[in-house]
Every structure is written in structure tokens, then in C-alpha cells.
Amino acid sequence: MNKLLIYIVSYQRKEYTQGTIEAAHKQKPNNSQIIVCDNGSTDGTREWLQENQEKYSLGLIFPDQNLRVGGAWTLLTNYFDENEFDYILCLDNDHWLEQITPDWFEQCLTLFSMSEQIGSLGLYKERIPGHFAKEQILDPNFSNIKSYKEIEFYDTVYYAGARLDKFNLWYTTMKNWPHKFIGDKIGTYYNSLGYRTLKFKQGFITDISTYNFNNLKHEEYNKWFYSKEREEGEFERVSNLSIKSTELEQFVISNFGSHFIKYLI
């Protein structure tokens, strides 16, 4: 049986983290483990994680400083060897796995079975398919849609958020990762090794912050995060997106259930 590690990196935004964990817990396949690396949150996230560790069967890593995503991914390689898992699903703490796609992992395994050269799948569900960076950039590969057993996908070396990777490939790559950010670099690197990164035309995981960017509780953090990305030259400028609260509530209820609304307040 395929062994999956779901690895969530969190910093602040406790409500987002709670929603991410609950969604992942409900949708995780058998023989899987959820581990959360919290990058020094001061908003009660760590306390909540400790209080709910047993409820969600969480593994917890608490570094002393904010390692960002790249550092947190590299840190994980200190705890396992490269054959400990078969796959790793890497999530930010605002990535919610939709309940409307209960067979998401089976679909992923179907694509992996297509070729040994497939090393990574992007599961992120864009509001406008084929676009990333808050719908500001179009992946030029999107026009080359393919289909395998009725699953539509396209190859890319660009942004593949909520990525599901073969664990040994991911492990050996991140063990000595030299960059502060992930961005497009990991897809380009996999490609240089002869591996392919595929993206689902319609993914299974929603970045809830794109629907709720102007929530005052999260606005300051989001703006700081994107500002830091731009300073490092590894992220394009994006516009602030907003959505009417009634639309947002309907979207969450339809895809995640009415009780998830509490994580957006």
C-alpha cells in the first residue's frame, strides 16, 4: 500500500491552519501521516496544535525561527530517510482539500502509473485554470492539455502548488536545497533530472486566502508575505483579490461544509 506523508507548513493565521488540518484529516487516505511544521507562530497556533495533536494524529515540528517553506521542507529531511514514505503532499496552511473529490489520491496514483518519469503532480485548483500567482500569470503549457484515463492534465516546470511528489525524489532534492524559496526552481530541477511535473486541469486543493485576501485578520500577513517574496526576486507582483462574503460562504459550504465557515471569521 502506498504510504503518504501530508506535510503542512504554518505561520500565523491559526484559523487557516485549523481548516487545512481538518480538511486533510477528513480526506487523507489509509496509511498516511499528517505532520505540521509551525514556523514560530505567536497567534495561538502552536498551542492549538498541541491541544489537538491526538485528535488529528499529528506529528509536530516547532523550529525556533521562521524557516519559510524552503527551510521547513529541508528540515523535514532530518527526521526520515528517503524510503520512509512513497509520496509527500506539501501544503501551505491555507490549502484546503475539497471534500467533493474523495478519490483524489486514486486519481493521482493513476497519473503516476502513466510513466516512471513523472515525479510530481500539482494539485492546486486555480480559480482560472492554467493561471497562477493570483491569476496574474498564464502557464504557457496550459494550451497543451492531455488526457489519460479521462483525467486531464498538462506538463509544466512552472508553479505547481499543493504538490504531490515521489518521496525519494523530493527527499534527495530538499536534503541540500540551496534556495530560500521553492517557486519554479524545483520543477526546473526535476526536469533537468529527466522527471516530469504534471498539473491537473482542475485540481483538488483550494488556496482559501485567494478568496479571503481582504479579511482584516489575514490581510497584514498576506501583504507581508508577498512583499518578502518580491524582495527575493522569486515572485511576481499580484493584485489583491476580494470576493463578496455571500459568495465566499457559498463556495466554502459547497466544497468543504458549513462548519468550515468558522475558520474564515
Long-range contacts (C-beta under 8 A, 24 or more apart in sequence): 1-30, 1-31, 2-29, 2-31, 2-86, 2-87, 2-109, 3-31, 3-32, 3-84, 3-85, 3-86, 3-87, 4-28, 4-29, 4-31, 4-32, 4-33, 4-85, 4-86, 4-87, 4-88, 4-89, 4-105, 5-32, 5-33, 5-35, 5-84, 5-85, 5-87, 5-88, 5-89, 5-167, 6-32, 6-33, 6-34, 6-35, 6-88, 6-89, 6-91, 7-35, 7-36, 7-37, 7-73, 7-76, 7-88, 7-89, 7-90, 7-91, 8-34, 8-35, 8-36, 8-37, 8-91, 8-92, 8-93, 8-95, 9-36, 9-37, 9-39, 9-69, 9-72, 9-73, 9-90, 9-91, 9-92, 9-93, 10-36, 10-37, 10-38, 10-39, 10-41, 10-45, 10-49, 10-93, 11-38, 11-39, 11-40, 11-41, 11-45, 11-66, 11-93, 11-221, 12-41, 12-42, 12-43, 12-45, 12-221, 13-43, 13-45, 13-93, 13-94, 13-209, 13-217, 13-218, 13-221, 14-41, 14-43, 14-44, 14-45, 14-48, 15-217, 15-262, 15-263, 15-264, 15-265, 16-93, 16-94, 16-208, 16-209, 16-218, 16-263, 17-45, 17-48, 17-49, 17-93, 18-48, 18-263, 19-94, 19-96, 19-208, 19-256, 19-260, 19-263, 19-264, 20-91, 20-92, 20-93, 20-94, 20-95, 20-96, 21-52, 21-56, 21-58, 22-56, 22-260, 22-263, 23-96, 23-97, 23-98, 23-99, 23-256, 23-260, 24-91, 24-97, 25-56, 25-57, 26-97, 26-99, 27-97, 27-98, 27-99, 27-102, 27-104, 29-105, 33-57, 33-59, 33-85, 34-58, 34-59, 35-59, 35-60, 35-61, 35-76, 36-60, 36-61, 37-61, 37-62, 37-63, 37-67, 37-72, 37-75, 37-76, 38-62, 38-63, 39-63, 39-65, 39-66, 39-67, 39-68, 39-71, 39-72, 40-64, 40-65, 40-66, 68-180, 68-181, 69-181, 69-182, 70-177, 70-179, 70-180, 70-181, 70-182, 71-180, 73-174, 73-177, 73-182, 74-174, 74-175, 74-176, 74-177, 76-174, 77-171, 77-174, 77-175, 80-171, 81-171, 82-167, 82-168, 82-171, 82-172, 83-167, 83-168, 84-167, 85-167, 86-166, 86-167, 87-164, 87-165, 87-166, 87-167, 88-164, 88-165, 88-167, 88-170, 88-171, 89-123, 89-162, 89-163, 89-164, 90-162, 90-163, 90-164, 90-165, 90-170, 91-162, 91-205, 92-161, 92-162, 92-207, 94-207, 94-208, 94-209, 95-124, 95-161, 95-162, 95-205, 95-206, 95-207, 95-208, 96-205, 96-206, 96-208, 96-255, 96-256, 96-260, 97-204, 97-205, 98-125, 98-204, 98-205, 98-206, 98-255, 98-256, 99-255, 99-256, 99-257, 100-254, 100-255, 101-204, 104-204, 107-151, 107-200, 107-204, 108-164, 110-148, 110-149, 110-151, 111-148, 111-151, 111-153, 111-198, 112-166, 114-148, 115-196, 117-194, 117-195, 117-196, 118-195, 118-196, 118-198, 119-165, 119-166, 119-169, 119-190, 119-193, 119-195, 119-196, 119-197, 120-160, 120-163, 120-164, 120-165, 120-166, 120-169, 120-170, 120-186, 120-187, 120-190, 120-195, 120-196, 120-197, 120-198, 121-153, 121-160, 121-163, 121-164, 121-165, 121-197, 121-198, 121-199, 121-200, 122-156, 122-159, 122-160, 122-161, 122-162, 122-163, 122-197, 122-198, 122-199, 122-200, 122-203, 123-161, 123-162, 123-163, 123-164, 123-200, 123-203, 123-204, 123-205, 124-159, 124-160, 124-161, 124-162, 124-199, 124-203, 124-205, 124-207, 125-200, 125-202, 125-203, 125-204, 125-205, 125-206, 126-203, 127-210, 127-211, 129-201, 129-202, 130-154, 130-201, 132-158, 132-159, 132-161, 133-159, 133-235, 133-236, 133-238, 134-210, 134-238, 134-239, 134-241, 135-241, 136-236, 136-237, 136-238, 136-239, 137-236, 139-199, 145-201, 151-200, 152-200, 152-201, 152-202, 153-198, 153-199, 153-200, 153-201, 154-198, 154-199, 154-201, 155-196, 155-197, 155-198, 156-187, 156-197, 156-198, 156-199, 157-184, 157-187, 157-188, 157-190, 157-191, 157-197, 158-184, 158-187, 159-183, 159-184, 159-187, 160-187, 160-197, 160-199, 161-205, 161-207, 162-203, 162-204, 162-205, 162-207, 163-197, 169-193, 169-195, 179-234, 180-232, 180-234, 181-229, 181-232, 181-234, 181-235, 183-234, 183-235, 185-234, 206-255, 208-252, 208-263, 208-264, 210-241, 211-241, 211-243, 211-248, 211-251, 212-243, 212-248, 212-264, 213-240, 213-241, 213-242, 214-240, 214-241, 214-242, 215-264, 217-265
